[in-house]
Amino acid sequence: MRISLWGTRGSLPNAGPETVRYGGNTACVEVRGKAGSLLILDAGTGIRRMGAQLSPDIQRIDVLLTHLHMDHIQGLGFFDPLYQPGLDVHVWGPASTTLDLRERLARYLSPPLFPVRLRELPCHLTLHDVPLGKFEIGEFEIVASLVCHPGPTVGYRITEEGESMAFLPDHEPALGVREFPGPPEWTSGFGLAEGVDLLIHDAQYSDAEYLEHVGWGHSSISQAVRFGVATGVGQLVTFHHDPAHDDSTLDRLLKAAKAECEGRLQLVAGLEGAKYALPEGTG
């Protein structure tokens, strides 16, 4: 399993050009299987660059959306493969209590927000209300589960031949608990992350910033570390960086978090352009 980060921000950055090392695109992660299957996790602005470099020979693409907040779908309309006639494109994501995924996405991909409607796309587009539980795409076994974040939001666990990763880019497992992390059965996302080789997890805030944003659906980097330690992951990649955090701020937060880890897991910064190969680690 090969993993590439195409966008790691929680929103488009407002911290200036000094953010360039961590990147400025919003959430998008590419996952490649040994047999060639392609998964794209979320469709933030990073998906535009990712789509532009895809081989014209590719026959199927699966886009797995965690939720429909704008920073996770705002690149979808600019994803080149959607405009390739006949290309098999599958988009998976959560329905709401009243609308299926097609109806929810159509509110974005339609005027006045966007000039092209879903039904006008020339690719062969299939939309799936993502099932809660286990399903398969190509060589991947995938588990989707609802997680703690405003609106219908899922996290994903992806396994291939014993190698595993989890993707929880917008996640607030500390919300409403007296002590964090609590018991596994009461901790949001625990089953998705437990024992994975690589966890990509929300790490938007410092501890002080989190106290001012309780209930917004995001974690501090130290909460992400505690969650990773509790779930026994091998490697934790910080993600969903605050748009106001420049490179020096993110460096400082990561340094403090690494000291907190005390060797209990491998902590790395989520850098746009970073690549990982499981189970070997960073590529």
VENHU-V554948 format. One record per pair of residues at least 6 apart in sequence whose ideal C-beta (glycine too) atoms are under 8 Angstrom apart, sorted by the first residue. I is the first residue (numbers start at 1). J is the second residue. D is the distance in whole Angstrom. If there is no record, write none. Layout:
I:J:D  I:J:D
//
This chain:
1:31:6  1:32:7  1:33:6  1:34:7  1:158:7  1:160:5  1:163:5  1:165:7  1:277:7  1:278:5  2:31:7  2:32:4  2:275:7  2:276:7  2:277:5  2:278:8  2:283:7  3:29:6  3:30:7  3:31:5  3:32:8  3:165:6  3:198:7  3:275:7  3:276:4  3:277:8  3:278:7  4:29:7  4:30:4  4:32:8  4:50:8  4:273:8  4:274:7  4:275:5  4:276:8  5:23:8  5:28:8  5:29:6  5:30:8  5:46:8  5:237:8  5:270:6  5:271:7  5:272:6  5:273:7  5:274:5  5:275:8  6:25:6  6:28:4  6:29:7  6:30:6  6:46:3  6:47:7  6:49:6  6:50:4  6:272:7  6:273:8  7:23:7  7:25:3  7:26:5  7:27:5  7:28:4  7:29:8  7:42:8  7:44:5  7:45:6  7:46:2  7:47:7  7:75:8  7:272:6  8:22:7  8:23:5  8:25:7  8:27:7  8:46:8  8:239:6  8:240:7  8:241:6  8:270:4  8:271:7  8:272:5  9:22:8  9:23:7  9:24:6  9:25:6  9:26:5  9:27:7  9:44:8  9:71:7  9:240:7  9:241:5  9:243:6  10:26:7  10:27:8  10:71:6  10:170:8  10:204:5  10:218:7  10:240:4  10:241:6  10:242:6  10:243:6  11:26:6  11:71:5  11:243:4  12:24:7  12:26:7  12:45:7  12:71:8  12:243:6  13:19:5  13:24:5  13:243:5  13:244:8  14:243:5  14:244:6  15:243:7  15:244:6  15:245:6  15:246:4  15:249:8  16:246:7  18:246:5  18:247:6  18:248:7  19:245:8  19:246:5  19:247:6  20:247:7  21:247:5  21:271:7  22:241:6  22:247:6  22:250:5  22:269:7  22:270:8  22:271:6  22:272:7  23:46:8  23:271:6  23:272:2  23:273:7  24:272:7  25:44:6  25:45:4  25:46:4  25:49:7  25:75:8  25:272:6  26:44:3  26:45:5  26:46:6  26:71:4  26:72:7  26:74:7  26:75:7  27:41:8  27:42:4  27:44:4  27:46:7  27:66:8  27:71:6  27:72:5  27:169:5  27:239:7  27:240:7  28:40:7  28:41:7  28:42:6  28:43:6  28:44:5  28:45:7  28:46:3  28:47:5  28:50:6  28:75:7  29:40:7  29:41:4  29:42:7  29:167:6  29:200:6  30:38:7  30:39:8  30:40:6  30:41:8  30:50:6  31:38:7  31:39:4  31:40:8  31:41:7  31:140:8  31:158:6  31:165:7  32:38:6  32:39:8  33:39:8  33:138:6  33:139:4  33:140:6  33:160:5  34:139:6  34:160:7  34:161:7  35:138:6  35:139:5  36:138:8  37:60:8  37:62:8  37:137:6  37:138:3  37:139:6  37:140:6  38:54:8  38:58:7  38:60:7  38:61:5  38:62:7  39:62:5  39:63:8  39:64:6  39:137:7  39:140:6  39:158:7  40:47:6  40:50:7  40:61:7  40:62:7  40:63:5  40:64:7  41:64:5  41:66:7  41:156:7  41:167:5  41:169:8  42:64:8  42:65:6  42:66:6  42:72:5  42:73:8  42:169:6  43:63:6  43:65:6  43:72:7  43:73:5  43:74:8  43:75:5  43:76:4  43:79:7  44:71:5  44:72:5  44:73:7  44:74:6  44:75:5  45:74:6  45:75:4  46:75:6  46:272:7  47:63:8  47:75:4  47:76:7  47:78:8  47:79:5  48:75:5  48:78:4  48:79:7  48:80:8  51:78:8  51:79:4  51:80:4  51:81:5  52:80:6  54:61:8  54:80:7  54:81:6  56:84:8  58:81:8  58:87:8  59:87:7  59:88:6  60:87:8  60:88:4  60:89:8  60:90:7  60:138:8  61:81:6  61:87:7  61:88:7  61:89:5  61:90:7  62:90:5  62:91:8  62:92:7  62:137:5  62:138:8  63:76:8  63:79:8  63:89:7  63:90:7  63:91:5  63:92:7  64:92:5  64:93:7  64:130:7  64:142:8  64:144:8  64:156:6  65:72:6  65:73:7  65:91:7  65:92:7  65:93:3  65:94:7  65:101:8  65:130:8  66:72:6  66:93:8  66:94:8  66:153:6  66:154:6  66:155:7  66:156:7  66:167:7  66:168:8  66:169:6  66:170:6  67:93:7  67:94:6  67:149:7  67:151:6  67:152:6  67:153:4  67:154:7  67:170:7  68:93:7  68:94:8  68:104:6  68:105:7  68:108:8  68:151:7  68:152:8  69:151:7  69:170:7  70:108:8  72:169:7  72:170:7  73:105:7  73:108:6  76:82:8  76:91:8  76:105:8  76:108:8  76:109:7  77:108:8  77:109:6  77:114:5  77:116:7  81:87:5  81:89:6  81:123:6  82:89:6  82:121:5  82:123:5  82:125:7  83:121:7  83:122:6  83:123:7  84:122:7  84:123:6  85:122:4  85:123:7  86:122:8  86:123:7  86:124:6  87:123:5  87:124:6  88:123:8  88:124:5  88:126:8  89:123:5  89:124:7  89:125:5  89:126:7  90:125:8  90:126:5  90:127:8  90:128:6  90:137:8  91:101:7  91:105:7  91:125:7  91:126:7  91:127:5  91:128:7  92:101:8  92:127:8  92:128:4  92:130:4  93:101:5  93:104:8  93:105:7  93:127:8  93:128:8  93:129:8  93:130:6  93:154:8  94:101:7  94:129:7  94:130:6  94:146:8  94:152:4  94:153:7  94:154:5  95:101:5  95:104:7  95:129:4  95:152:7  96:104:6  96:151:8  96:152:5  97:152:8  100:127:8  100:129:5  101:127:5  101:128:7  101:129:5  101:130:8  102:118:7  102:127:5  105:118:6  105:127:7  106:117:7  106:118:5  107:113:8  108:114:6  109:116:7  109:117:6  109:118:5  110:117:5  110:118:7  111:117:8  118:125:7  118:127:8  130:144:5  130:154:6  131:144:7  132:144:6  132:145:6  132:146:7  132:154:7  133:143:7  133:144:7  133:145:8  134:141:7  134:142:7  134:143:5  135:142:6  135:144:7  136:142:7  139:160:6  139:161:8  140:158:6  140:159:7  140:160:5  141:158:7  141:159:5  141:160:7  142:156:6  142:157:7  142:158:5  142:159:8  143:156:7  143:157:4  143:159:8  143:191:8  143:192:6  144:154:5  144:155:7  144:156:6  145:154:6  145:155:6  145:157:8  145:189:7  145:191:7  145:192:6  146:152:7  146:153:7  146:154:6  147:153:6  147:154:6  147:155:4  147:168:6  147:171:5  147:173:8  147:188:5  147:189:5  147:192:7  148:171:6  148:172:5  148:173:6  148:175:5  148:188:4  148:189:7  148:217:7  149:170:5  149:171:6  149:172:6  149:217:4  149:218:8  150:216:8  150:217:5  153:170:6  153:171:8  153:217:8  155:166:7  155:167:6  155:168:4  155:171:7  155:189:5  155:192:5  155:193:8  156:166:7  156:167:5  156:192:7  157:164:7  157:165:8  157:166:5  157:191:8  157:192:4  157:193:7  157:196:7  158:164:7  158:165:5  158:166:7  158:167:7  160:278:8  163:197:6  163:278:4  163:279:5  164:195:7  164:196:4  164:197:5  164:198:8  164:278:8  165:196:6  165:197:6  165:198:4  165:199:7  165:200:7  165:278:7  166:189:8  166:192:5  166:193:4  166:196:5  166:198:8  166:199:5  166:200:7  166:201:8  166:233:8  167:200:5  168:189:5  168:192:7  168:193:7  168:199:7  168:200:7  168:201:5  168:202:6  169:200:7  169:201:7  169:202:6  169:239:5  169:240:5  170:202:6  170:217:6  170:218:6  170:240:6  171:188:7  171:189:6  171:201:6  171:202:5  171:217:7  171:218:7  171:219:6  172:188:7  172:202:7  172:215:8  172:216:7  172:217:5  172:218:6  172:219:6  173:180:7  173:181:7  173:187:5  173:188:4  173:189:6  173:190:8  173:219:7  173:223:7  173:227:6  174:180:4  174:181:8  174:210:8  174:219:7  174:223:5  175:188:8  175:214:7  175:215:6  177:186:7  177:187:8  180:187:8  180:223:7  180:226:6  181:187:5  181:190:8  181:226:6  181:227:6  181:230:4  184:190:5  184:191:8  184:194:7  184:230:8  187:227:8  187:230:7  189:227:7  190:230:7  190:231:6  193:199:5  193:201:8  193:227:7  193:228:7  193:231:4  193:233:6  194:231:5  194:232:6  195:231:7  195:232:5  195:233:7  196:231:8  196:233:5  196:234:7  197:233:7  197:234:5  197:235:7  197:278:5  197:279:5  198:233:7  198:234:7  198:235:5  198:237:7  198:276:6  198:278:6  199:228:6  199:231:7  199:233:4  199:235:7  199:236:5  199:237:7  200:237:5  200:239:5  200:270:7  201:219:7  201:224:5  201:227:7  201:228:7  201:236:6  201:237:7  201:238:7  201:239:6  202:218:5  202:219:5  202:224:6  202:239:6  202:240:5  203:219:6  203:220:7  203:221:4  203:224:4  203:238:4  203:239:6  203:240:7  203:241:7  203:253:8  203:257:8  203:270:8  204:218:4  204:219:7  204:220:8  204:240:5  204:241:7  204:242:5  205:213:6  205:218:6  205:219:7  205:220:4  205:221:7  205:242:7  206:220:6  206:221:7  206:253:6  207:220:5  207:222:6  207:223:8  209:220:7  209:242:7  210:218:8  210:219:7  210:220:4  210:223:7  218:240:7  219:227:7  221:238:6  221:253:5  221:254:7  221:256:8  221:257:5  222:256:8  222:257:6  222:260:6  224:236:6  224:238:6  224:257:8  225:236:7  225:257:5  225:260:6  225:261:6  225:265:7  225:267:7  228:236:4  228:265:5  228:267:8  229:261:7  229:264:5  229:265:6  233:265:6  234:265:7  234:266:7  234:279:8  235:265:7  235:266:4  235:267:8  235:268:7  235:276:8  235:281:6  236:265:5  236:266:7  236:267:5  236:268:7  237:268:6  237:269:8  237:270:5  237:274:8  237:276:8  238:254:7  238:257:8  238:267:7  238:268:7  238:269:5  238:270:5  239:270:4  241:250:6  241:270:7  245:253:7  250:269:7  251:269:8  254:267:7  254:269:5  257:267:6  258:267:5  261:267:5  266:281:7  268:274:8  268:282:7  274:282:7  275:282:7  275:283:4  276:282:6  276:283:6  277:283:4
//
